[in-house]
Amino acid sequence: MRDGHRRPPTDKGISMNKTATLTIDGKSYELPVVIGTENEVGIDISQLRSMTGCITLDDSYANTGSCQSAVTFIDGEKGILRYRGYPIEELAEKSNFVEVAYLLIFGELPNTKQLAEFRSLLMEHEFIHEDLRNHFEGFPPSAHPMAILSAMMNAMGCYQPDLLQPAEDTHFVDAAARIMSKVRTIAAASYKKSIGYPMMYPRPDLPYVPNFLHMMFSKPNAPYEPSPEVVAALNLLLIMHADHEQNCSTSTVRMVGSSLANLYASVAAGICALWGRLHGGANQAVVQMLLGIQQSGEDLKSYVAKVKDKKSNIRLMGFGHRVYKNFDPRSRIIKGACDKVLAQLGIRDPLLDIAKQLEEIALSDPYFLERKLYPNVDFYSGIILRAIGIPVDMFPVMFAIGRMPGWIAHWREVHLSPNPRIYRPRQIYIGSPMRHYTPMEQRQ
Ligand code: CMC
């Protein structure tokens, strides 16, 4: 292991010799009970099919623990989020994105030497291969930057064949830094491509976040110097997005990684999963919703009424969460930062007022209270991104840059599992029973 970049713990959960009894057709089976560090209780059904011939059915996995993980803890009832045990509120106040990324990937906060080494690797890997820059030419100007990002991450794997299977810890810090560094270069390049401006080379003198902002906003004839407030705001947003246990994209990365697909392919799949409006695409959808309301001048109460009407097929974007049934701590932090950042930058954004009023209306409405729907991470994040100058269709890309350390940490956890097995759920088949091939002339 290079300079003590530690292996994350992958111990089995604590089994308290408790069991759960399942009775099927009068026959009882004892199933082990697994208890996590924070006393989360799971019934271990890994032997269920061999014992009983049955499987469990849990459409959309709301009740299924797909793995044991030591990366992130969420208590959705209490609104708690911790990375490697550290409360998100403390990390938001005291840390920065690069340090949090190291924590997530390697399990511990870095010491001075480890952080310096990680930062220097991020700098070393900030360029993309010159040939890779030509790949951008193949996309139409209208291409969504998430499509470009996913395709380019996969393509990038072709340029680093030596790092495709970084089983050794000594290589892993390098692989992690490579991906984290280059995703930011690709993201900024895809934006430049979309507006027809020359791609900017990274600047080795700049830390992670200012370097990204430079590649996004500098022009060959006009360098961009971000203010400390903008850098701090982006650091905060990236920390907020850095991991969220078994969400859709992270589960995808783990699923793809479990087939022993390489890290690039796995995170490329994660980017695709993140893109959807119900997941990382929600930040874009929220701002589009707020802009729509602003432009139409629609009364907010009537908009909320539409949202509650199932026939309208409209959701209040940025509201609700599969796990949080109280409040999303990230949303509180980001909402608090919104006022501060906008004041610091001297910006008055009418969308923030609309968002706050929508929240107030929703949180006093039984529809939202009964269903425990609260603002999630995406409700206010777009307001800060807009203030920084990030275009709306780049919002999910910003989420992807933030989520990268989480994906890397989970991919690594899958690979370091003491019992590695391909992820392969089962199903209850409800299709046609067995039938025989019908020749063409007999078909209807
Ligand atoms: N607006 C209106 N109704 C909602 C909303 C919403 N945003 N979210 C859930 N509901 C209703 C839903 O219609 C259902 O009502 P009923 O019981 O009458 O059928 C009930 O609340 C439960 O909803 P669900 O769809 O079963 O909840 P879920 O856990 O499957 O979905 C969610 C979670 C986040 C996909 C959903 O709340 C949603 O679509 N929210 C809007 C999109 C969004 O903001 N996504 C970002 C999520 S957080 C960041 C991330 O993961 O990327």
Boltz pocket constraint, residues with backbone or C-beta under 6 A from the ligand:
constraints:
  - pocket:
      binder: B
      contacts: [[A, 247], [A, 277], [A, 278], [A, 279], [A, 280], [A, 281], [A, 282], [A, 307], [A, 308], [A, 314], [A, 315], [A, 316], [A, 317], [A, 318], [A, 319], [A, 320], [A, 321], [A, 322], [A, 323], [A, 371], [A, 373], [A, 376], [A, 377], [A, 378]]
      max_distance: 6.0
